[in-house]
Amino acid sequence: MNNYKIKVNNEAESKEVRSLLVNLGYVDSGSDRLGLVYTVGKRIGCDDIKHWNYYTGVGCKELTLPQLRDLVVLHRNDVKDATHKHIGGAAAYKTVDEIAYLWTRMGWEYKGVAHDLLLIHKENEQGLISGADALRALADGKEVQCTITGKNDWTKDIYGIQPYYFLGGGVGQFQFRLKPRTITLNVEIPACGTSYKNGQLIWILNSLDTREYCSIILDESDELPAYWWSTEQEIKQVVAALRGGIKA
């Protein structure tokens, strides 16, 4: 097994790093010193940051927390972790280092520098549907919108598009979605967080998680979400309120 060393700024980061390493097959020693987390053989340890160069000398490769998260995803080898879709149709995963892996019969396969990728979560947020589903929706009397791929302008006249494009012609030239509906909510929820501190563990809504929320620790380059909460108890109250306020 490879030996690694990862800088950690606080207890929350240390806990996440050790948990990720366990997912890779390493065994946690239970040490709780802050500064860096390292692996030697199968053992996970913690040490003071002043010993950083020592672990370089014993063959530990430096990793950042985002890079470690990527390693765990690739080790898990699950197509559900795909972040993008390649223009050729294959599911893809793009790492923090801008490296693309394409999904094959053998799992994630190294592709190289990421290009020709479409971001999956943006498509999901927009509620995209296939051209065939768009035609069926129109036949059912539903309101369907379309845009030229990459433009995000949903005012284009869908009735001016030739059937060729609905059925996959033009290599994804157009994107389709059902017209979004506006839902008015009148619910009481805990106030969003306002005083964020670098390295703080925060809680956000996440429709991809079975709990409908998750915790995250932002890197310095990450943008603070518009809506976040400081404790799990608060986010649980938010989810419960939203579930009760949205009626079918």
Residue, then its C-alpha position, 0 to 999 in steps of 0.5 A: m500500500n502507498n504511504y501518504k501524508i496529508k495536512v489537517n487544520n483542525e479536528a474535523e479535517s483530521k477525522e475526515v482524512r482518517s475516515l477516508l483512509v480507512n475506506l482505502g483499507y488502512v487501519d486507524s491507530g486512534s492517535d488524535r494529534l493535529g498537524l498531519v495525518y500519515t500512513v506507514g504500511k497499513r497504519i494511520g497515524c497523526d503527528d505534529i506538522k513540524h515533522w512533515n519533512y520526516y515523513t517525506g524522508v520515509g517515502c510518504k507522498e503528499l496529498t491534499l484532502p480533495q485529492l484523497r477524496d478522489l482516491v476514495v471515489l476511484h477506489r470505490n469504483d461505482v458509476k454512481d460517483a460520475t460527475h460528468k458525461h463525456i461527449g461520446g456518451a460514457a459516464a466520467y469522473k473529473t478529479v480536482d487535478e482536472i484528470a478525467y476517468l471514463w466508465t468502462r466494463m472494468g470500472w474507472e479507466y484513466k483518460g487524461v486531461a479532462h476535456d469534452l465533458l458535460l457536467i452532470h449535476k448542472e444537468n440534474e439541477q436544470g431538470l434535463i430530459s431526453g429529446a424522446d421524453a420531450l416529445r412524449a411530454l409534448a404529446d401529453g400536453k406538458e410544457v417543454q422548454c429547450t435551449i442550445t447546449g451551453k447557452n442556458d437560455w430556455t426561451k427558444d421556440i421548441y416548435g421550431i426544432q426539427p424532429y431530427y434533433f429530438l431523436g439525438g441528431g446534431v450530437g446533443q445540439f439542444q437540451f430539453r426540460l419540463k418548464p419549472r413550476t413555482i412552489t410557494l412555501n410558508v415554513e419556519i426553519p432555523a436561520c442560515g449560518t452567517s459567521y463562517k470560519n475557515g475549516q468549519l464543518i457546515w451542513i447543507l441540503n443535498s438531494l442526492d443523500t438519503r437524509e437529504y442533507c450532508s456535512i462538508i468542509l470547504d477548501e480555501s478556494d471553494e465558494l461558501p454556499a448561499y444556504w448553510w447551517s452550523t449544526e446537524q440538529e439545525i439541518k434536520q429541522v430544516v429538512a423536516a420543515l420542508r418535507g412538511g411544507i411541500k404537498a403533492 
